[in-house]
């Protein structure tokens, strides 16, 4: 089994901030915009280095989306940044009409997503944003797993032609992928090869899946871990190749059951390779207050719960 080392806990939003600066250095057309959340989105460094390419829009998310769409039509590559709740639900009409429908080259940087926002509670814990973004035609949906991958995914998003939804979080989590690993939108990354069960996951749950694979290995169970960092477009070829080998799967995500990674995988499986699948997700409910670690355990998003789900999937083969 491949071993991964925690290089130090750091928030994925900081990976976005670092990637944004790198993207700005590579392409002078990259522009950053935020709705009064420069610090929370870690856009400070970009604003300091490229002050003429940073726009503080104030608490006016709908206007920010429209302005970004307009800038993209002039050849700019705007990244708009806000909390996941505000940059999806609050401005869905603008995203649909001005970004997705026009297929404008706008990148939506979404921080503080999922329950790991923590103590702020249900009103700010967005568990339905992936579903909203997946439903928009032509929208790429990217959910990287750690600081390094978020940084590299941000650079890749700047180079992608068309709208991208980039989802990341607030808490400090293990940083374990390679700093220089290139990121490709639309590619599944095989983190660990296995023969008995596939664990397909994204975001914060990738590290938990790797820990679950270690637990399972101790019991003689070989788990293949797929980092599905791009939920749309889904790398169906890599997914089905894994399922043909293992014959069953667990899909784990920090998102509600409706419209997320689980449904994307289920659709691909039903169409091409009917396979037993267990789902680890937020079911059909809103979030709750607590520390990120407490909530991950309470909602069944930790390694122990993933390992149990894997055993259930194997039993259904």
Order of alpha helices (4+ residues) and beta strands (2+ residues): beta-alpha-beta-alpha-beta-alpha-beta-beta-alpha-beta-alpha-beta-beta-beta-beta-alpha-beta-beta-alpha-beta-alpha-beta-alpha-alpha
